[in-house]
């Protein structure tokens, strides 16, 4: 065998596994870890059991198995075999099995002690898929509780190894590797925002192809970009696409040796675990497509982002496997420094529904397992809510028998629920909804896609024939394991998968819908489905304010009633309408957030109306009268031993003190005319009011026996009183120990003086005021000594 860089570290790795049973291996691209390490473990006799090696992609699993079998001079399926979804090549003598990551989870759930398995290798662990993270956590628990002989190894080229080693409690081994040098070329200036990505990639590929020898590998984010870039390069020879959705034969053609110089346009499928012969040039578009969970739609959607430094390093390394190479990058050197270090693990950004389902089957909580990155609590709760909605979990988040059946399906739990409930007739729809849209630019109608599956020729160039073939094949595989069931329409089946996305058209000209889960959605104007009253939205763009409907089908009321009869209920609703400024009492027939029928509730009880009015009052505010404000201000001066009558506290406790007084109050105008003072007085009670009157009286009694309200709105309590009514008062009035601020008024009720020292006013300022007042109001008494005069509100008697 040709010697590879990884060979130098294999003895140390075998010693570490022999001593600790676990290890983390770092090795650069092309070092040979994928094909050498499993066979080294086998040769070292570290285990009598089978050796499982996990790969993130089906092509990588099959290719790795084939290469190891070739190394041994055997056919695949003898000593080395593989198992992937829908295909396996293993035999009774197979000792090394290369599997995709989901296979391990299924094996663990079937038999948690992994009988017959001696070692589990997590290859390319840096990709941090949900299945890899979950598989490692489950294997760690199995090794500690049931199988202390189980060997665990995590391998990667670009891995932040310390956190993984910490969780595994394992040593880190690093192979320096002997990759050839790869020279980097960056753009001189950033791409203009108006530049089309595929055109820029084609230009850079042409430049690299003209300047450098050898095969060329270009990285693009997805199939669409690959096909559009290929169209720009149609004049160049031997341009080969490579992406995950291709059939295996076409994928093998792209990675197999060729007598002709090759240009491979690939997605991230070519980043890891694949060696494409004769590649000397890498052209990196700098973009990666990732699954990101969208809370507004409840599922993951693919987004395109900049690559990370780790991904860029991995891609560039593909050019230095067989000879010195070169990497052309579609970004500047300055932009390179701003790249993130590593891509986010799927457990922190992806849909956790399948993950939550597997956790429930395992029987433990997320806190019982050791994860390199713990799952996001909020997203895990949302995932469990979806599973409860589908009947996969009970109210305590325990797995149900139905949930176990869903986990057996190679589908998202939503689609698995549809397939289990509707049987084999749902297989084409499940396959269709699992794949890319095969019919672009033909509106949102899901029915057109199903027609295209049967008769693609009816749709001309708008149909993607590769996707159609792939969907048909997957539908056949799904149907083979299902039973028959009573016939259902496509809309009814879609409703089973998306009961929270059944939409009812809002009133108005625009095709806006409220979805049964409570979200809003809008359909493109002019679409053939835009006039439908009921729909099921099977694809949304995830806009958090109002999602745009990308795919849907019309639903009839009878279908909705047949499927969800137990969830459609009449409800009496009393609520505050901000738009109408009034309490609305209605009887409604509801399905989730959808109001299917609505009519007045004439017999709404007073308490229900009053409770709805409480919500309106909280929106409008208390609007206290002058008397109520004075009472609230007086209460504030009593301190903590007295009930709190602050507006915030009163608003938060309306049900306690105001509710019994709201009979007959149901509109904004009713509330504006309502005085809360009697309700506040009733809330305090007789004893508290007496205590308040003694400590902080509400009125000041003048020498004439009149009661004048004390104003407590300002920092100092005060009164306004006619100056002549205070004649004879020689002690300044006080509230408790606080002097009142007295505003003395003229006979015309205009302020003359403000004082907190009435005796001082009589002695010092009164004489000047008297001179002015006598001139202005000669018919009123203005004695020289007001302390000896009788209080009065009268003018002097006529002579």
C-alpha positions, 0 to 999 in steps of 0.5 A, a space after each residue: 500500500 502507498 504510505 500515507 501521512 496518517 500511518 506515522 501516528 497509527 501506533 500511538 493511536 492504537 496505544 491510546 485506544 488500548 489504554 483509554 478506550 477513547 480518543 480524538 484524532 486530528 488529521 488534515 485533509 488527505 492524511 488517510 484517516 478515513 481509510 487507514 484508521 478502521 483497518 488499523 483497529 481491525 489489524 491491532 485486534 482491539 476488538 472482536 466486534 464489528 467496527 462502525 464508522 459514521 460518515 455524514 454523507 451517503 457518497 462518502 460512506 460508499 466511497 470509503 467502503 469501496 476504497 478500504 475493500 480495494 486496499 484489502 483486495 476484496 469486494 465491498 461487502 466482505 470484510 468491509 461493507 456499508 449501510 446507508 438509507 435504502 441501500 446496504 452491502 454487508 455480509 456475515 464476514 463483515 467486520 468494518 461497516 461504514 454507515 451514515 449517521 442516522 443508522 447508528 441512532 436507529 441501532 442504539 434505539 433497537 438495542 442500547 448495548 450495541 450487541 456485536 459492535 466493538 468500536 464506533 468511529 465518528 469521522 468528519 465530526 467537525 460537521 457537527 450534525 444532529 445525528 453525530 452529536 446525539 450518537 456520541 452522547 448516546 454512545 458515551 452513556 452506553 459505554 459508561 452504563 452498559 459497555 465499558 469495552 466499547 471503543 469510541 473515536 472522533 476524527 476530523 481535519 478541522 475540529 475545535 478538539 478541546 471541547 470534544 475531548 473534554 466531553 469524551 474524557 479522551 486524549 487528543 492525537 494530532 497527525 501533522 500530515 504531509 499535504 503538498 503546499 497550496 498557494 492562495 489567490 484572493 480577489 483584488 477588490 470585493 465583488 460588486 453587489 450587482 455582480 451575479 455570483 454564478 457569472 463571477 464564479 465562471 470567470 474565476 474558474 476560467 482564469 484558474 483553468 487557463 493559468 494552472 495545470 491539473 484538474 479543477 474542483 470548484 465549490 458552490 453552495 447548491 445544485 442550482 448554482 452548479 447548473 447555472 455556473 455550468 451553463 456559463 462554462 458550456 464551451 469547456 470540456 469535461 465539466 462534471 456536477 457533483 451534489 448530494 441529490 445525484 444518483 450514485 452512478 453520476 456521483 462516481 463518474 464525477 470523482 473517478 479518474 479520467 484521461 481528460 482534464 476535469 472540472 468538477 462543480 461541487 457542493 460541500 459534499 466534496 469537502 470531506 472524505 472524498 479524494 478526487 484524483 488529479 485535482 490541483 486547483 480549487 476555486 472556492 465561491 466562499 458560500 455554504 448552505 446550511 439548515 437553520 431552524 425557523 421558529 415562525 414556520 416550525 421547521 428548518 430552511 436552507 440559508 446561504 452564508 459565508 464559509 468559515 475559516 475551517 471550511 475554507 481550509 478544508 476546501 483548499 486542502 483538496 488541491 494539495 493531495 497529490 501535488 502542490 496546488 493552488 486555491 482561488 478564492 472569490 473574496 479578498 484577503 481582507 474579507 478572509 480575516 473576518 470569516 467566522 472560525 467554525 460553522 455552527 453545530 446543527 444542534 444550535 441552529 437546526 430543527 430539533 423535532 427528530 432529535 426530541 423524538 429520539 430523546 423521548 425514545 431513549 427515555 432520558 432528558 437532555 440534561 442526562 446526556 453529555 453533549 458537546 453543545 447542549 440543545 437550545 432550550 426554547 427550540 427543544 420546547 417548540 419541537 416537543 410542542 410539535 410532537 405533542 400536536 402530532 401525538 408522538 409525545 404525551 402531555 408529559 413529553 413521554 414517547 407514545 406508541 405512535 411516536 415510536 412508529 414515526 421514528 421508524 420512518 426516514 422522514 421529518 416527524 411531520 411527514 412521518 405522521 402523514 405517511 403513517 396515518 394515510 398509508 402508501 397513498 401518501 408516499 409521493 407527497 411525502 417524497 415531494 415535500 422532502 425534496 426540492 421543488 421540482 416545478 419552479 415559476 408555476 405558482 404555489 399550487 401543490 397539486 401541480 407538483 403532484 401532476 408533474 410527478 405523473 406527467 412531467 412532459 405536460 410542464 415543458 422546461 419548468 419541470 426539473 426532471 432530475 428532481 422528478 426522478 429522484 422523488 419518484 424513486 423515494 416515493 416507491 421506497 416509502 410506499 413499499 413499507 406502508 399499508 393501505 388506508 381509506 383514500 384521502 385528497 392531497 390537501 387532507 394528507 398535507 393537513 395531517 403533516 401541517 395541522 398548524 398551517 391550515 390557513 383561513 383567508 382574512 377579509 379584504 382584497 389581498 390574499 392574506 391568511 391566518 394560520 391555525 397555529 396563530 401565525 399570519 401568511 400571505 399568498 402572491 397576488 394573482 396566484 390561482 389559489 389566492 381566492 381560496 377560503 381554506 388552504 394548507 401551506 406546505 412551504 413558507 419563507 419564514 418571515 417572522 411578521 407575515 410569512 410568504 406562502 411558497 407552496 400550498 393546496 386548497 382544503 375544503 371545509 368538509 375535509 377539515 371537519 372530517 380530519 379534525 372533528 374532535 378539535 373543532 369546538 364552539 367557544 363563547 368569547 368575551 374580549 376587548 376590541 381595541 379597534 371598536 373600543 368596546 367589549 365584543 361578546 361572540 359565539 365562535 366555532 374555532 379550529 386552533 386560531 381559525 374562526 370558522 363561524 362567528 355570531 353574537 353572544 347575547 346572553 354573555 354574563 356580566 362577569 364575563 363582560 366585566 373581565 373583558 372590560 378589564 383588558 380594555 382598561 389596562 390598555 386605556 389606563 385608569 383615568 382617575 377623577 380629581 377626587 380619586 387622584 386626591 385619594 391616591 395621593 393621600 394614600 401615598 403619604 401613609 407609607 408602607 403600612 397602608 394599601 398601595 394605591 399607585 396606578 401601576 399596582 391598581 392596574 395590576 390588581 383590577 380584578 380584585 378591587 374594580 371588577 364588582 363595580 363594572 356592571 354595565 360598563 363595556 365601551 370607551 365612552 362608558 369608561 371615560 364617564 366612570 368615576 373609580 373613587 367609590 370603588 377605591 373607597 370600597 377597596 379601602 373599607 371604613 376603618 382604613 378611610 377613617 385612619 386616612 382621614 385622621 392622618 392625612 385628611 382630605 379637607 381643610 375646615 375654614 373658620 367659617 366651617 367650609 370644607 376645602 379639598 386639600 391638593 396632594 398632587 404636588 410635593 407639599 399638600 396645599 389649599 386655595 382659600 379666600 384671604 378674608 376667610 382666614 382672618 383671625 387664624 393665628 396658627 398655620 394649618 398643618 397636615 400631620 407635621 407638614 405645614 399646608 401650602 396656603 394659596 390666599 385668593 382675592 375676592 375674585 378668586 385670583 391668587 394673591 399670596 402663597 405661604 407656608 407661614 400664615 402668622 408671618 404673612 399677617 405680620 410682614 406682607 399683609 400691609 402691602 397686600 392690604 393697600 393693593 386690595 383696598 384699591 381693587 376691592 373697596 367694598 370688601 373689609 381690609 382690617 389693619 389687624 387681620 388677626 383680630 378680625 372675624 373671617 368673612 366672605 361678605 362685602 361691607 354692608 351698604 350705608 
